[in-house]
Structures are given as structure tokens and as C-alpha cells.
Amino acid sequence: MIRVADEVSNAHPALPGHFPGNPIVPGVLLLASVSRAIATAFHATVAAVPAVKFMAPLRPGERFDVELDPPDAEASVRFRILRGPTLIAAGVMRLRETAAPRRTP
């Protein structure tokens, strides 16, 4: 398992509308963090998010961890987003297939 720490700044431009007076980090920002962690850990890009479930809100400025399992045989990575012991979200991201290198004559 790989663990990466992250945080969404209070100044992020997506926060004012999500939700005024009671800001929470939009799910898409959390998924972007997972995607960056996958790119760094596995040198791969995400092709699809076939499953994700959000269990608890995350507030701007709160530190969180992204946990990644190694890719399985179908090139899918299971992930978890945690704030301490609290599970914020969990799901699966499918990695993009890379083209086989071309052979030169």
C-alpha cells in the first residue's frame, strides 16, 4: 500500500460555491488528488472511475491521506481517502492502457 498526504487550501477557487457559509471540499478535488497520487506512484494516468463512494465531508484546510493498493490484473487501483481514522471516500480507478513501444527496423 502507498500513502500520500494532501490538503486542499482554504483559498482554492472551487470552495466559495461549495457551500457558502459551510464549505466542504468538492468530491472532484478529492478524486483529482487520488489521480495525482496514482500518476506519481505508478507513472500512469486514470482512464475511468468505475466506483467511488463518499462517506464523510472534508473541510478546507484539513489534512488527509490517500491510500493506494497496487494495480490489479485489470489495471485497477483501489483507493481510500482518510482524515485520521475517518474514511472520507473509497473506490476504484482504472488505469489507461499504454501503447506498446514501436519497434524500429
C-alpha positions as MATLAB code, in Angstrom:
seq = 'MIRVADEVSNAHPALPGHFPGNPIVPGVLLLASVSRAIATAFHATVAAVPAVKFMAPLRPGERFDVELDPPDAEASVRFRILRGPTLIAAGVMRLRETAAPRRTP';
ca = [
       0.000    0.000    0.000;
       1.141    3.531   -0.801;
       0.111    6.507    1.346;
       0.261   10.137    0.213;
      -0.630   13.140    2.400;
      -2.521   16.080    0.888;
      -4.599   19.134    1.790;
      -6.989   21.449   -0.071;
      -6.210   25.082    0.694;
      -8.868   27.389    2.142;
      -8.112   29.657   -0.827;
      -8.982   27.100   -3.544;
     -11.217   28.782   -6.166;
     -13.820   25.964   -6.117;
     -14.701   26.497   -2.456;
     -16.789   29.709   -2.403;
     -19.738   27.999   -4.103;
     -19.400   24.691   -2.267;
     -21.219   25.646    0.093;
     -21.473   29.282    1.224;
     -21.132   29.516    4.990;
     -20.428   25.782    5.319;
     -17.544   24.942    2.975;
     -16.676   21.345    2.146;
     -14.115   20.066   -0.323;
     -15.851   19.018   -3.571;
     -15.519   15.338   -4.429;
     -13.917   16.163   -7.756;
     -10.973   17.785   -5.915;
     -10.526   14.648   -3.826;
     -10.577   12.480   -6.954;
      -8.012   14.787   -8.565;
      -5.759   14.217   -5.548;
      -6.121   10.440   -5.973;
      -5.345   10.757   -9.681;
      -2.160   12.753   -8.927;
      -1.093   10.170   -6.349;
      -1.604    7.392   -8.913;
       0.409    9.304  -11.525;
       3.290    9.728   -9.096;
       3.216    6.230   -7.610;
       2.576    4.170  -10.728;
       3.586    6.501  -13.598;
       0.128    6.011  -15.075;
      -2.947    8.063  -15.922;
      -6.527    7.348  -14.950;
      -8.931    6.259  -17.678;
     -12.095    5.771  -15.617;
     -13.592    5.868  -12.141;
     -15.961    2.884  -12.142;
     -16.739    3.101   -8.423;
     -16.499    5.721   -5.704;
     -18.424    6.319   -2.504;
     -18.161    9.418   -0.331;
     -18.788    8.680    3.348;
     -17.920   11.872    5.233;
     -17.271   15.533    4.404;
     -13.807   17.054    4.355;
     -13.332   20.709    5.278;
     -10.872   23.017    3.523;
      -7.507   23.076    5.273;
      -7.904   19.596    6.788;
      -5.027   17.213    6.089;
      -5.943   13.885    4.579;
      -4.205   10.762    3.318;
      -4.719    8.928    0.048;
      -4.043    5.198    0.334;
      -3.468    3.217   -2.870;
      -3.339   -0.524   -3.388;
      -1.102   -1.765   -6.209;
      -2.808   -2.133   -9.616;
      -4.559   -5.476  -10.063;
      -4.644   -7.712  -13.159;
      -7.278   -5.463  -14.777;
      -5.146   -2.330  -14.222;
      -7.484   -1.071  -11.495;
      -6.321    0.655   -8.324;
      -8.379    0.591   -5.126;
      -8.086    3.798   -3.098;
      -9.140    5.214    0.232;
      -9.176    8.827    1.427;
      -8.807    9.200    5.191;
      -8.758   12.061    7.678;
      -7.035   10.352   10.564;
      -9.099    7.226   11.235;
     -12.193    8.620    9.448;
     -12.903    7.199    5.997;
     -13.850   10.097    3.723;
     -14.147    8.182    0.441;
     -13.184    4.901   -1.202;
     -13.340    3.490   -4.691;
     -11.580    2.181   -7.762;
      -9.780    3.945  -10.589;
      -8.951    2.141  -13.800;
      -5.611    2.977  -15.384;
      -5.216    3.938  -19.028;
      -3.579    1.283  -21.162;
      -0.270    2.354  -22.573;
       0.571    1.579  -26.164;
       3.301   -0.956  -26.802;
       6.534    0.703  -27.889;
       7.144    0.745  -31.617;
       9.967   -1.330  -32.960;
      12.336    0.399  -35.287;
      13.868   -1.544  -38.160;
];
